């Protein structure tokens, strides 16, 4: 929203958390071109005009990892919300990916023809099980008509913990310090 404001574009931000909406409002200040809407994206999208947006840039929940105990760094658990509509509270991974697919399917109505949908995600590991969220989300969105245009691997090592082996001495795994930026185009064929 800050980039949209700085470039003089219209922007609409949607978040389930009133607290994070307040943070966004403070960052953009007063601007008639920027709207920050607090609410459930499933419901908000239904009330937005069709074929209106040129781009969607989003970072959906990384499943329920904010609700999990942090064993790698010992930091305090910091769940996003307890709201039943928060996709980050879904316990079943397949259900989580399906709900994201449903949301992005609804989103197509408000995106203009051949507009971009850019999604920032990270793969997830829970104990000994690996969940390739960027792959599963890519396949899921392609199945509903989005075209995958590109993938950017975002190196965030400077923002995350230092690289270290996890699971030693039983397994050797390196902690994740990268995220994926998935770039899709709305397909109108």
VMD Tcl script that draws the C-alpha trace (Angstrom):
set ca {
  {0.00 0.00 0.00}
  {2.94 2.30 0.68}
  {4.30 1.64 -2.82}
  {0.88 2.30 -4.38}
  {0.62 5.56 -2.44}
  {4.15 6.66 -3.37}
  {3.48 5.95 -7.05}
  {0.10 7.70 -7.02}
  {-1.90 4.53 -7.70}
  {-5.09 3.31 -6.11}
  {-4.67 0.48 -3.65}
  {-6.89 -1.73 -1.55}
  {-5.48 -3.67 1.37}
  {-7.47 -6.37 3.14}
  {-6.56 -7.94 6.46}
  {-8.45 -9.97 9.03}
  {-6.60 -8.28 11.90}
  {-7.72 -4.82 13.01}
  {-4.28 -4.38 14.59}
  {-2.48 -4.95 11.27}
  {-4.98 -2.72 9.46}
  {-4.06 0.04 11.92}
  {-0.36 -0.55 11.19}
  {-1.07 -0.25 7.45}
  {-3.15 2.91 7.94}
  {-0.31 4.48 9.94}
  {2.18 3.62 7.20}
  {0.15 5.12 4.37}
  {-1.20 8.10 6.31}
  {-4.02 10.01 4.70}
  {-4.50 9.20 1.06}
  {-7.77 9.16 -0.84}
  {-6.30 6.56 -3.24}
  {-5.61 3.95 -0.55}
  {-8.23 1.91 1.27}
  {-7.41 -0.45 4.12}
  {-10.30 -2.83 4.80}
  {-10.53 -4.92 7.95}
  {-12.37 -8.18 7.37}
  {-12.47 -11.64 5.85}
  {-11.07 -11.59 2.30}
  {-13.64 -14.19 1.18}
  {-16.44 -11.75 2.01}
  {-14.69 -8.51 1.05}
  {-13.80 -9.76 -2.46}
  {-17.48 -10.46 -3.17}
  {-18.23 -6.74 -2.69}
  {-15.42 -5.41 -4.88}
  {-16.06 -4.42 -8.51}
  {-15.43 -7.00 -11.25}
  {-12.43 -6.63 -13.56}
  {-11.07 -3.75 -11.48}
  {-7.57 -4.60 -10.27}
  {-4.37 -4.71 -12.33}
  {-2.42 -6.63 -9.73}
  {-2.81 -8.58 -6.52}
  {0.18 -8.80 -4.22}
  {-0.32 -10.96 -1.15}
  {1.33 -13.09 1.48}
  {-1.25 -15.54 2.80}
  {-0.70 -17.41 6.07}
  {2.05 -20.00 5.99}
  {-0.48 -22.56 7.14}
  {-0.58 -22.78 10.96}
  {3.13 -22.32 11.69}
  {2.55 -19.20 13.79}
  {0.55 -21.38 16.19}
  {3.38 -23.92 16.57}
  {6.06 -24.07 19.24}
  {9.32 -22.68 17.86}
  {11.96 -25.30 18.52}
  {14.72 -23.99 16.24}
  {15.19 -20.62 17.92}
  {13.17 -20.92 21.14}
  {11.28 -17.71 20.40}
  {7.81 -17.21 21.80}
  {4.85 -18.59 19.85}
  {3.07 -15.67 18.17}
  {-0.17 -16.86 16.57}
  {-1.76 -14.33 14.22}
  {-5.31 -14.63 15.54}
  {-7.87 -16.93 17.10}
  {-10.47 -15.96 14.50}
  {-12.22 -19.02 13.05}
  {-11.99 -17.43 9.57}
  {-8.19 -17.15 9.82}
  {-6.78 -19.66 7.31}
  {-3.71 -19.89 9.53}
  {-5.83 -21.75 12.09}
  {-6.67 -24.65 9.77}
  {-4.96 -27.78 11.10}
  {-5.22 -30.01 8.01}
  {-2.71 -29.10 5.27}
  {-4.84 -30.31 2.34}
  {-7.82 -28.33 3.63}
  {-5.56 -25.27 4.00}
  {-4.37 -25.48 0.37}
  {-7.95 -26.09 -0.81}
  {-9.20 -22.99 1.03}
  {-6.41 -20.90 -0.51}
  {-7.42 -22.24 -3.93}
  {-11.03 -21.22 -3.24}
  {-9.93 -17.71 -2.27}
  {-7.77 -17.23 -5.36}
  {-10.62 -18.57 -7.51}
  {-12.91 -15.86 -6.06}
  {-10.18 -13.30 -6.67}
  {-10.20 -13.91 -10.43}
  {-13.53 -12.05 -10.72}
  {-12.00 -8.76 -9.53}
  {-8.76 -9.03 -11.52}
  {-8.58 -7.52 -14.99}
  {-7.82 -9.66 -18.01}
  {-4.17 -10.80 -18.02}
  {-3.47 -9.06 -14.70}
  {-0.90 -10.35 -12.24}
  {-1.36 -12.22 -8.99}
  {1.87 -12.30 -6.97}
  {2.01 -14.54 -3.92}
  {4.78 -14.69 -1.30}
  {5.01 -18.10 0.45}
  {7.46 -20.33 2.26}
  {7.68 -24.11 2.37}
  {6.99 -25.68 5.76}
  {8.55 -28.42 7.83}
  {6.80 -29.93 10.82}
  {9.12 -32.30 12.65}
  {9.99 -35.00 10.11}
  {7.39 -34.04 7.48}
  {8.04 -31.54 4.67}
  {5.20 -29.58 3.02}
  {6.18 -27.93 -0.31}
  {3.65 -25.10 -0.12}
  {5.06 -23.23 -3.11}
  {4.65 -26.33 -5.29}
  {1.23 -27.30 -3.99}
  {-0.10 -23.76 -4.33}
  {1.32 -23.48 -7.85}
  {-0.38 -26.70 -8.96}
  {-3.59 -25.66 -7.23}
  {-3.75 -22.23 -8.92}
  {-2.85 -23.67 -12.32}
  {-5.77 -26.10 -11.96}
  {-8.20 -23.14 -11.70}
  {-6.80 -21.30 -14.69}
  {-3.94 -19.12 -13.49}
  {-0.80 -19.18 -15.65}
  {2.50 -19.46 -13.82}
  {4.69 -16.72 -15.26}
  {7.73 -16.92 -12.98}
  {9.10 -17.86 -9.57}
  {11.56 -15.72 -7.63}
  {13.51 -17.17 -4.73}
  {13.78 -14.43 -2.12}
  {16.90 -14.73 0.04}
  {15.98 -13.45 3.50}
  {18.97 -14.74 5.46}
  {19.75 -11.31 6.88}
  {16.23 -11.18 8.38}
  {16.11 -14.73 9.71}
  {18.19 -16.69 12.18}
  {21.75 -17.55 11.34}
  {22.18 -20.70 9.29}
  {22.47 -23.71 11.53}
  {21.99 -27.45 11.39}
  {18.69 -28.70 12.76}
  {17.95 -32.20 14.03}
  {21.57 -33.03 14.84}
  {22.69 -35.76 15.63}
  {19.72 -37.71 14.22}
  {19.21 -35.73 11.00}
  {21.02 -32.94 9.26}
  {18.79 -30.14 7.99}
  {19.50 -26.49 7.42}
  {16.89 -23.96 8.54}
  {15.02 -22.10 5.79}
  {16.16 -18.59 4.99}
  {14.33 -18.12 1.71}
  {10.79 -17.61 0.51}
  {9.14 -17.94 -2.88}
  {7.48 -15.19 -4.87}
  {5.04 -16.93 -7.21}
  {4.03 -14.81 -10.19}
  {0.77 -15.77 -11.91}
  {-1.24 -14.22 -14.72}
  {-5.03 -14.39 -14.78}
  {-5.91 -16.50 -17.80}
  {-9.10 -15.48 -19.60}
  {-9.03 -18.20 -22.26}
}
mol new
graphics top color blue
foreach p $ca { graphics top sphere $p radius 0.5 }
foreach p [lrange $ca 0 end-1] q [lrange $ca 1 end] { graphics top cylinder $p $q radius 0.2 }
display resetview
